Amino acid sequence: MPFYDRQRELTLLDNLYTRPGGQMFVLYGRRRVGKTALVAHWLESRQHPALFWTADRTSAGAQLRSLSCAIQDHLNPGQAVPADFTYGSWEIAFNEIARLAEATRLVVVLDEFTYLIEADPSLSSILQRLWDHRLKRSNLMLILTGSHAGMIEREVLAYRSPLYNRATGSLHLQPMPFGVLSDFFPAYSAEDRAIIYACVGGVPQYLELFDPGRPVEWNVQQLLSNAMILDDAGALLRDQLGEPRNYVAVVEAIASGFTRMTEIATMAGLQYSSVSKYLNVLQHLGIVERDVPATVRRPEQSKQGRYRISDHYLRFYYRFIAPARTNLERGLVQQAWQNMYKHLPEFVGLYIFEELCREWVLRQGDAGRLPFVPRRVGSFWGTGKPQIDVMALNEDDHAILLGECKWTTEPIRKRVVEDFLERAQQVIPSPAERWQVTYALFSRRGFTDEARQAMAEHKCLWVDLDQLDADLRAC
């Protein structure tokens, strides 16, 4: 398959490779995000000598035998290795790796390293001792990957881990940004790519499920009967969490539109006092995010927090697939598809389009293309106050941007602009005359001339979907 983007990650690997001495790089992230593909592409494109081995969920003895055979195959390429060959211990195996890396730089990849730790919890201590006494003085570049982010952080990166402070580099690999989808689907419109992004986000293996030669609606319908899409939600949470039942209940509550902690506790059937623990873990794993109004300077102290699912696939799964799971497993797809087809535009507009608009403001501000550089970018809501889709501000400059997002099938008209201006006036901090105000209107289908005339007396940015798409691709 073609390989897209990831230039920052490839540069990080290049820099570590050129450093003298032993290097330990820890690469982790949710399943399907492209960890193995990233390392494999880097090795293939750079032609570095490497030993690439993938662990499996099996016994410690079977793991050691598999790694031992891989080392022997690297030592004697093309020669058959007896199926029962194994080194006597992990120490012997890693000392053999150290010997291979004495004279020249060697990359050794232990893919899904967390499976090794599951099979033998003492392995972290063994590797720490060997790293300190031999491996760090060799020419070894050791790459450890894992899909269980919690275990990687606990057993490799955390202060109490034997391997703490041994890694010379680490990266929590994230899904690809929206702009990269144009590489995957060059013939699709920005609107089609927004729909895809709403369903599966920027996870490469999910994107590869789509047939670029078919209409996007056909592709989305196929997701309803795809085994990977049906099964990955449970697997993702099991990967990260030992007992996922209560976490699933919390995620389901948020996906159903209950975003405040009291609402989540009620819908999940959990004690209010315990929900914060589950939410903190889900936030740490990047599954859930806590939003506060953009005007809040200390988010951690605010009681106005609302929670949302940040993983696009999980948000899509729990909104459309989980409620219809029983029928889908029986092959009854049409009912679920009709429901999805009816509500998907609202889903895209409420989540993805607004998120992309806020991302656009953040990127444009950082690039110096706005009237000011925002300190914070988000949205706004409050008791007795109207909701604003996009808000960015810089208190030092007394500058604020207020934005409205419309994912409708018609252009933004005059009445939309007038309603937005009326609501926007209510949220400008006092005294309003001290603030430099910029408005922004984001539209799926453009703007009428009357709408532009209604904003004539104000500084306004007009951003249609094609411009939004082009700017985010340029980033």
N, C-alpha and C positions, 0 to 999 in steps of 0.2 A: 504494500500500500504506500502511496505517496506520504511524505513527511512534511508537515507544515509548521511554521513558526518556531517557538521555543529558542529563539536566538539568545536570550538572556541566560537561559539554563545551559545551553551549549557553551557559552562563553565562560560560565562559572566552572564547568568541567575542564575546559581548556586551561584555565588559570591554575586549578589545583594540580593538573597533570604536570605543569612546568615547574612547580615548586620542588625544591630538593627534599630528599628524605621521604619517609613513609607518610602517606596521606590516607585519612579515613573520611569518606563522604557518606552521609546518611541521607537517603532519598525516600520520602514517604508521602502518602496521599491515598485518597479513596480509590477503590478498585475501578478499573477501566479508564483512569485518568491519563495513562500513557507513560508510566514509570519505566517499564521494560522497553517500550518502543524508543523512549528518549535515550536510554543508555545504549541500546543496540545500534541506533542510528549514529550516535556519537562515535562508537567504536568502529563501525563500518566506514564512516566518512573520513575518519582520521587514520584508519589502518593501524591502530595501536595493538601491540601484542596483548592478548587477553585470555583469561579463563572465565567463562560465563557459566554459572551453575545456578539452577533454580531448585529451591527446596520444595518439599511437598508435605502435606499433613499425614505423616506416618511416624513410626517409632524413631527414637534417637539412633538406634543401631542401623536401621535402614537408611537414615539420612547420612550417617557417617560412611556407610558403604557406597552410597551414590556419589558423595563428594570425593571419596577416595578413587573411584573409577574415573571421575572427571579429571582429577589431577594426573592419573596415569595416562589417560588419553592425551592430555596436553603434553606430557613428557615424551610419549611415543605415538605421535599421530599416525593413524592408519593401521596400527597394530591392535589386534583384539585383546580386550582386557577380560580376564575371567570374571564371570558374573558374581562369584562369591568373594572377589578380592576386597579387602578392606584394611585400612591402617588400624593399629591397635587402640588408638585414642584420638580425641580431637587435637591434643597437643602435638602428636606426631604428624597429623595432617597439616596443621598450620605451620609447623616447623619445616615441612616439605615445601609449602608455599613460600616461606621466607627464603629457603635455599634457591628456589626458582627466581626470586627477585633480588638476588645478591648483586649480580653484575649489571643488569639492565632493568629499565622501568617495565613493570608488569602490572596490568590492571586485572584484578580479581573481583568479579561481581558475585555476591551472594544474594540472589534474587529471592524475595519473600523470606528474609532473615527471621521474621517473627515466627514462622513455622518451626525454625530451629529452636528458638527460645521456648516455645510451647512444649516441644518434645524433650528438651533438656534445659531447665532453668539455670543450671550451673554454667552454661556456655558463656554468658556475659562475663563471669569472673575469670574463666579460662582465657577468653580472648583478651581481657584487660591485662592479665599477667603476661601473656605472650607479646602483646603490643608494647608494653612498657620495657620489656627486657630484650626484644629482638626486632619485632616487625616495624616499629617506628624508625629504626635506624637502617632499614632496608630500602630498596627502590620500589616497594609495593605501593600501589594505589588501590586500596580496598573500598569497594562500594557496597553498602548494605542497603537494601530496599525493603519496604514493607507496606502492606495495605492497612494494617492495624495501627492507625495513628496513635491511639492511646498507649498501646504496648511499646511502640518505638519511643515515645516520649518518656514512658516510665522506665523501660529497661535499658535504654541507650543514652538518652539526652538528659534525663532528670538528675538532680543533685545526688540523690541516693543511689543511683545506678553505678555499678562497678565501672562502666564505660564513660561515666561523666567526664567531660572535658577532654576526651580522647579524640573525638571527631574534629577534624580540621575544617570541615564544611558540612552544612546540612541544608536541606531544602524541603519544605512542605509544598509539593507540586499541586498547583491549582488547575481547574479546567481552563480551556482556552477562552479568550475574550470573544465577544460577538463579532468584532471586525475580521477575525480569521475565518469565519464561516464562508466568506466570499471565495476563499481558496478551495474549500470543499465543494461549494455549489456555485460556480461562476455563472451558470445560466439562470439561476433563480433570482427573482426580484428581492429587494430588501424586505418587502412584506413577507414573502415566503420564508426567508431566512429568520425573520423575527418569530414566526410561528414555530419553526424548528427549534430555535433557541428557547422558546417557552416550554417546549416539551422535554428536551434532553440537555439543554445548556451547551457547554463547550466540552463535553466529555468525548474524546475521539472515538472510542469504540461504539458509542451510541450513534454518533454521526455517520459512522461507516455502515449502519443499518439502512440508511436512506439510499434509494436509487435515484441519482440525479436525472435520469432519463424519464422518470415518472412524475406526474403532478404531485405537489406537496401534500394535497389532501389524501391522495392514495397512500402515500408513505406514512402519514400520521395514522391512518386507519389500520395499517399493517402492524403498528406498534401494539395494538390491542391484543393481538394473538402471538406476539413474539415472546419466546420463553425467557430471554434475557431481561426484557422489560418487566415481565410478570414476576420474576423471581429476585431481581437485584435489590429491591427495596428491603426485603427481609434480610438478605445476605449482607447488605451494607451495614445495617444496624447490628447484626450479629458480629460482623468483623470488628466493630468498634467497642461493643458493649457485651459484657458477660451475660447479663440478664436484661434483654431488651424490651420486655413486655410493657413496663411503665413508660419507657421512653417512646415506644410506638404510640401509646395512648396520648402522650403529650403532643407528638407530631401530628397525629390525626386531629386533635382538637384545634391546633393552629391552622391546619389545612382547611378545616371547616369554617374558618373565619373568626374563631375565638382567640383574640390576640393579647388580652390582658391576663395577668397572672391569676386573678380570682376566677375569670371565665375558664381558663385552661384547667385549673384544679377541679372545677365543677364538672366540666365535660369529660375530663380524663378519669373522674372518679377517684381522685387522690386528695390527700390532706394538703391544705394550702402550705403548711410548713415544710412539706417535702418537695413541692413542685420546684422551688428555686434551685434545689440541688440538681434535679434532672435538667432544668433549663441551662444551668451553668455548664454542665458536661456537654450538652448538645451545642452550646455556643463555642466551647473550646474545640470541638471537633469540626466546626464549620458547617454544621447542619442547620442551625438556627441562629438568627441574629436578633439583637434587641435594638430597636429604633427609638429615638426620642426626638421631639421637635428640634429643628435646626437652631432655634434660639437658645437652647439649653447649653450652658457653658460647661457644666460638670455632669455628663450623662450618667455616671455611676451613682450620683446622688438623686437623680430625678425619679419621681414617682409616676411620671407620665409614659413610662416605657411600654412599647408594644412589640410583640414578638412576631417574627415571620420566618418561614422556611427559606433558607438561602440556597440550598441545593435545588437546582431547577428540576432535575429528574424526580426527586422525592416530592416536590411540590405538585408536579403534574400527576405523579402516581397516586398520591393520596386524594387529589381532587377528582380525578376521572376514573382511574383504574381500580383502586381499592374498593369503592362502593359497588362496582360491578364485577368483582373478582369471581364470585360463584358462577354467574352466567358465562363469563369469559372462559372459565375452565371447562365449561360444557360446550364450548364452541358457539355460543349465542352472542355474536359480535354486534349485530345491527342495532340493538337497543342501546348499547353503550356508545356506539358510534353516533347515533342520532342525538343523544344527550350531549356528547362532546362537541359535535358540529354546531349545535345551537349555542353553547356557552363558551366555546373557545375564543371568539373575538373579544368578549368581555374579559376573559382570563388573560389574554395577551396584553390588552390595554391596561388593565389594572396592575399587572405585575411587570412584565418585561418592558413594555414601552416606557412606563414611568421610570423604571430603573435605568434604562438606556439614556433617557433624557437627563437624569441626574449625573450619570457617568459622563455624558457630553459636557455638562457644565463644569464638572471637576477637571476634565482633561483640557478644556479650552481655557479655564482659569489658570491652570498650571503652566500652560504654554504662553500665557500673557495675551490671549486673544479676547479677553473680557475687559470691561472698564475698570475692573479691580481684581485682585487675587483673593479668592474666598478663603476664609479660615475654616468654614464648615459648609458642607453641602448636604442637604437632606430634603425633608418635607416639613410641613407645619400643620399642627392641629392643637386644639386647646378648648377648654370649657367655655362655651359661649362665643367661640371664635370659629370662623369658617376654615375649612381645610384647604391648604395650598399644596399642589402636587410637587413643586420644585421650589426650594428656597436655598439661597447661598448668601452668606454675609461676612463682612469684615468690620468688626466694631471699631477698630482703630481708625479706619478710613471712613466710618459712618456710611458704608456702601452696602446695598442689599439688592439681590436679584430675586424676583418672584416669577414663577413660571406655571403655565397651564398646559396640560397634555391631553390631546384628544385623538383617540384611536377610533375614529368614526369613518363611515363610508362616504362622507361628503366633506367639502372644505370647511374650515372654521369660518363662521359667519359673524356678522356685526353683533348680534345679540349675545353670542358667546363671549366676545371681547368686552362688551359692556358689563355683563355679569361678572366676569373675572376682575375687571377694574374695581367694581363695587366691593367685591370680597377682599381684594388685595389691600385696599385702603384701610381695612379694619385690622390688619396684622402688622403694619409698619410700626416699629417701636416709636414711642414718644420721646421727645417731640418730633413729629413726622418731618417738619421742615429742615431738620438737621441732616436728614438722610438723602444720599444720592441713590435714587431708585432706578433700576433697570428692569424692564419686563421682558419675558421670553415666552413665546407661543410655539408649541411643538404640535405638529399636525401630521397625521398619516396621509392626508389628501390635500394639503396645501391650504390656501387662504383666499377669500374673496376680496375684491377691491374695496368693498364697503367695510370689511373687517380692518383692513389696513388704514382706511381713512378714520375709523373710530379710535385708532391709537396714534393718530398723527401728532398730537401734542405731547407724546411721551416717548422716551427712549426705549426702543423695543427691538428684540432679536426675533427674527422670523425663521424658524427651522422646520423644514419639511422632512419627511422620512428619507428622501434621497440624500439630502445634505447631511443629516444625522449619520446615515450609513457611511457616506464618503469620509466624513471627519473621523469616525471611529475606526474605519479601516486604515486611515493614515496614521493613527496612533500605534 
